[in-house]
Amino acid sequence: MEQLPVRARQYILFVLLLGGVATLVAARSVSLRWEHLSLALILLPLMVIFEFFEIKLPRGVNVSLATVMRLAAIILIGPAYAILLTVSAFLIADGIMRKLQKAWYKVAFNASMHAVVSAVSGIAYLAIADADPRLASSLYDIGAIAMAGLLYVVINSVMISVVVALADDLPLGYVWAKNQKSVLPQYLAMLPMGIVFALLWQTYPWAVALFLLPMGIVHYSFKARMDLEQQTEQALIAMADILDTRDQLTSRHSQVVAEYAVKIAHQLNLPEEQVDTIMISARLHDLGKIGINDEILKKPGPLSPEERKDMERHSEIGASILGYFPLFSKGVSFLLHHHERYDGQGYPYGLKQEEIPVGARVIQVADVYEAMISRRYYRGPLPREVAIEQLRVGAGRQFDPMVVGAFLKVLAEEAQDDVPSKLRVLEATG
C-alpha cells in the first residue's frame, strides 16, 4: 500500500475503519434465529462462488453477482447478516481460495466497502419498510426495496470510483464514467434479481435452486461482454503492431506517436475520456496501411502522383475498418482526418481549422514529428532542432498552432528532465 498516494491510503484506511465498526456492530446485534441461520448458510456459499468468479473491468475494478445475494440478505434477514456474510465471503474467496493473490489491503477494502454499503442500504430499508413480514406487501415496502437497491448500486459505484481516482490521480467523474457507466445497466439488473430471489425464498424456497441457472447465464453474458471489449482492443492494437513490424524503420512508430499524443492531450487539458480515445486512435492511426502495397510503403524515392493518391487512401481504409467496431466509434473521425491540414489543403476531405476533430489535430502533430526524427527509405532522420523548426513553420498552415504550442512545451520538458517518456498503460479488465 506504500506505493499509493497519501490521499488514497487515507481513504482506504477510513473505509477500513468504517467497515470494521459496521462489522463489530453487526456481530453484536445479529439474531440467531434458526430461519435466519438456515438462509445465511445458503447465501454464504453462493456469495463466495460469485466473488471467486468475479468479472474484471478496466483499472483493476471488479464486479460480481454476489451483489444479488447481498440485496436478498438485506431484504430477508436484515443488514447485520448481510454485513457478516459479505465480509466472510470476501475473506473466504480472496483470502483463502485465492490465497491472497490480491494485496491484503485490496481484500480488506472490498470487504469493508461492501459492509458499509450493506449497512447504509439495510438501514434505509428498515426505516421505510412496513412491519408486515411479507415482502412487497405495500407501497412502503416496495419503495423500501427499491431504495435499498438503488443506494447499494450508487454508493458502491461511487466508493469504488473514489479509490481508483485517488490512486491514479484521475478526475472522479472520468473514472466513474470509464468503469461504471458502461456496466450500470447490469448493476441495475441485479436489483430485480435480488428481489426475485427474496420472493422465491419466502414463497417457494425450493425454487431458489432453479433461480441459479438464469443467474449463471447473466454472469456468463456479462463476462462475455467485458471479455469481448478487452479482446477487441487487444486484437486491434496487435494488428497495428504487426503493421508496424512490416517495416523495420517503423517498428515502434505507432507506439511513439501514441505516447506523444497523450502528452499533448494532457498539456491541452483535454478530458481524460478524450485522452484515452486519442491514445487508442494514435496506436491505430496507420491501421489503413494494411491496404497499401509494400512497394509504395517502402519506396526509396518520392511517390508518383498515382502512388501518392493510393497512399492517401490509408486514412479512409483505417476509419472504415474501425467503423466495424462500435466500441471504438469515437476514434473513427480521428483516424479519418489525421492527415487534414489546418489551412484546408489536406486529405481526404479538405477540412480546415476547427472543422478537424481535435484528436486528429493532436495525432497529426505527433505523427509528423515522429516521422521527421526517424529514418525513412527516402531520407535519414532529421535533427531534433530541425524537426521542431518545421513544426513552428507549419503552425497555422499544416498544423493547429495551439497543438504545436502544447507539443513544444512537452518537448521542452522532456529535454529538461532528460527522462524517456512512457505511454500510460490501459488495463483490459482489471
N, C-alpha and C positions, 0 to 999 in steps of 0.2 A: 504493500500500500504506500510505501515511502515514495514511489515514483510518481504518485498522483499529485496534482496541485493542492495547495493548502486548503483552498475552499472546498474542493471535492472531498478531501479527507474529513474536514469538519462536518460536512453534510452527511457523509456516511456514518460517522460516529453519532451524530444527532439522531439519525434514523435507527441505528442500533440501540440507542438509549430508549427511544420511544417504543420500539419493538420489544425490548426486554421488559419494560414496565407493563405493556399490554399483555405479554405472556404470563408474567407473575400474577397480575390481577385476574386473568382468565383461569389460571390454575387454582386460585383461591376460591373462585366463585362458581366453578363448573358443577353442574348437577350430575350425580352418579346414579341416575335412574336407569334401569335396565334397557328400556326402549331407546334411550339416548345412546347408551353404550353400544348396543347392538348395531345401530345405524353408523356410529363412529367407526366400528370395526369393519364395516363395508366400505365407507368412504375413504378411509386411510389408504388401503392398498390401491384404490383407484387413483387417488391423488399422486401416490408415489409413481405409479406406472406412467401417468401423463406427464409428470415432471421429468421422469427419466427420459422420455421420448419427446422432449421439448423441441420447438421449432425455432431455428435460428434466423434472426433478422440482421440487417447491417449494423455495424458499430457495436457488436457484442451484445445486442439486446435479444432476449429470448421470450417466447410466449408458449403457453401450453393450455390444453383443455382442462387442466386441473382447476381453472377458474370456475368452470361449471359446477364442479364438486364443492368448491368453497361457497358459491352462492346458495347451493342446495343446503349446505350445512347451516349457513346463517338463517335461512328461512325455516328449516325443520327443527334444529336443536340449539340455535342461538349463537351469538358471536363468540362466547367463551370456547365452545367446542370448535368453532371454525378456526379460531386463532391457534389452539393447541394442535389441531390436525394439520394446519398449514405449516407450522414450524416443524412438526415431526416429519411431514412429507419431504420438506426440503433437506432436513438433516439426513434422512434415510437415502433419498435419491442422489443428492450431491455429495453428502459426507461419507456414506457407507458404500452405496452401489457404484458410484464413480470414484471412490477412494480419493476424494478431494482433488480431482483433476482441475477443478476451478480453484482459484485463490480463496483462502478461507474467508476473507472479508467479503467476497462476492456472494458466497453461500450465506453468510450471516446477514448481509444486506438484503438479499432476496427474501429470506425468511422474515426478517424484521419488517421490511416494507409491506409484505402481504399481511403480516399480523396487524400492522397499523391500519391498512385499508379494510381488513375484515372487521376491525373494531369500529371504525367510523361508519361503515356500511351497516353493521349489525345494530349499532346504537340508533341510527336513523330508522331502521326497520322497526325496532321495538317501540320507538317513540310514536310512530304513525299507525302501526298495525292495530287492529281491534283485538279484543280479548278472546274472540272465537278461535278455537284451535284448528278449525277447518281453514285451509288456505283459500284465498280469493273469495272469502265469504261476503265481502262488502267492498264498496269503492275505496274505503280507507285502507283495507288490506291490499287491494290491487295497487293502490298508489304507493303503499309501503314497499311492496315487492319491486315495483318499477324504480323507486327512489334508491333502494339499496343497490340494485343492479347498475344504475347509471353512475352512482357515486363510486362504485367499485371500479368501473371502467375508466372514468375520468381521473380519479385520484391516482390510480395505478399508472396510467399513461403519463401523467404529469410528473410523478415522482421518479419514474424511470428516465424521462427526458431530462430532468434536472441534473441527475448524477452524470449522465453522458455529456451534457452541455458543459458542466463544470470540469469534467475530466479531460475533455478535448478542447476546451476553451472555444466553444461554438455558441451561437445565439440559441436560446431556448426554443424559440418559435421554429427555427430551421430544423433542429433535432427532432422536435415533435412531429413536424410535417414529414421528415425523412423516414422516421421509423414507425410512427403511429398512425398517421393519416391514411396510409395505404391499407393498413390492416384494421382500421376502425370498424368497417362492416363486419369483419369476422369476430371482433370483440363483441359488438352489439348482438351478433347472432348467438353468442353464448348466453345471453340473458334469458331468452325463452327456453333454451335447452336446460338451464338450471331450474327454471320454473316447472317445466315438464317433468324433470326428474323428481322434484319435490312432490308434485301432484300424483305422480305414479306411485311413489312410496306411500303416500297417505291412503290411496285407494286400492291399488293392486301391487303390493310390494314385489311380487314375483315378476311383474312386467318390467322391473328395472333391468333385469338381465337382457331383455330384448332391446332396451334403450341403448345398450352399449354398442350394438352394431352400427346404428347411424352415427354415434359419436366417433367411432373408429373411422367411418367414411369421411366425416367432416375433418378429422385430424389429417387423414391422408390427402384430401383435396387441398387443404390449407398448406400442408408441407410441400405438395407438388407445385403449387403456385409460387411459393417462395424459392424453391429449388430452380424452377424454370427461369425466374428473373435473374438469379445469380449465374446460372449456366449460360444463359443467353449473353449476358455481359461478358463473361469469361471467353465464350466462343468468338464473339466479335473482336475482342482485344487480341486473342490468339491469332485470328485471321489477319489483323492489321500487322502483328509482329512478323507473321510469315511473309507478308508482302514486303516488309522492310528487309527481311533477310534474303529476298530475291537479289538484292543488290548489296554487295559488300560495303559500298560507300554510304549507304543509308540504313545500316543495320539498327541504329538506335534513333533514327530521325523522329519518328512519331512520339517516342517517349520523351525526348528532349523538348520537342515542341509543346507537348502537354505540360511539362514542367514549367517552361517559360510562361505559357498561357495562364496557368494557375497563379503564378506570381503577379502577372499583370492584372488579372482579375481582382486579386486581393488588394493590389495597390490602388485600383479604381473603386475599392469598397463596394463591389458588387455583392448581392445577396449570396449566401453560401449555397443555396439550392442552384443558383445560376452558375456558380463556380464549378459545382460538380458536373453540370451539363456541359460546360466549356471543356472541362478536363477530359470527359469521355469523348466528346466530339473531336478534340485535338488528337487524342490517341487514334481516332478512326478517320482523321481528315483525308488521308490518302487511300481510303478503302476502295475508291473507284478505280484506282490504278490496276486493279485486278483485270480490268477490261482493256488495258493498253499493252501493246506488244513490247517485248523486251528490246526490239530493235530501236524503238523510239525512246524508251526509258533510258537506255544505255548508250545512246548515240553520242560519240565523242565530239561532235561539232554542232553548229546551230541547226535547229529544226527548220525544215521547209514549211511553207505556208500550210500545205496539206497535213504535214505531220503535227504542226502546232495546233491546228484545228482538231485533230484527233486527240492530242494530249489534253486539250481543254474540255474534252468530254468527261474527264475523270470526276469532276465535282458533281456533275449530274448523275453519273453512274453510282457514285458513293451515296448520294442522297436517295437515289432510287432503292438501293439495297437496304439502307437503314429504314426506309419508309415501310418495309415489311415487318418491322418490329415496333409495335405500338409503345413498348416500354421506353423507347428512345426517340419518340416523336418530337420532343422539344429540341433535339440536336440536329434534326434534318436540315433546317434552314442554315445552321452554322456550316455544315458540310457543303451545302449547295452554293453558298455565297462567299466562301473564304478566299475567292480569287476576284471578287469585285474590287473596284478601286474607288477611293474617296471622291475622285473627280468624275466618276461615271464612265470611265474608259475600260473597265474590267469586264469579266465574263462570269456567268453565262447571260445575264440579263441587263448589264449596264446600269445597275443600281448605283446611287451616289449618296454620300454623307449618311444622314440618319436613316435612309431607306435600307441601308445594310444592317442586319442584326448585329448588336454589339458583340456577341460571341464570335461572329465571323470576323469582325474587325480585329478582335484580340488575337484570334488564331492566325490571321494573315500576317500580322507583325512578327509573331513568334516564329512562324513558318519561314518567312523570308529571311529573317536574321540567322536562323539555324542553317538554312541553305547557304547563305553567304559565307559563314565561317567554316563550312565543311568542304571537303574535296568533292568535286564532281568530275564526270568524264571529260567535260569540255573546258575545265579550268581547275586551278588549285584553290585552296581555302584562302579567303581574303583575311587580312589582318583585322583584329577586333576593332581597331580605331577606324578603319576604312568602312567596315560594315555599319558602325554607329553613325558615321557621317552620311552614309547612304540613307539611313532611316531619317535623319534630320532633313536631308534634301527632299525626301519623298513625302514628308509630313505635309498634309494639306492637298497633296496631289494623289499619290498612290495610297497613302496611309492616313488614318484618323489621327490628327495632331494630339488629341488627348491620350490616345492609346500609346503613341510614340513617347510622349512625355512620361507616362507611367512606366513604360519599359526602360527608359533611360535611367529612371530612379532605381529600378530593380537592378540594372547592370552596375550602377554606381555603388549600390550597397554590396553587391557580390564582390566587386573589386576591392572594396574597403575591408570586408570580412575575410576575403580570400578563402572561403569555405565552399566546397561543392554543394550545390543545392540538391535537394531530394524531393521527388514527387510524392505528395501525400498519398498514402495507400488507401483505396476504397475497399472495405471488407464486404463480401457477398453473403454473408449471413449471420456472421457473428463470431 
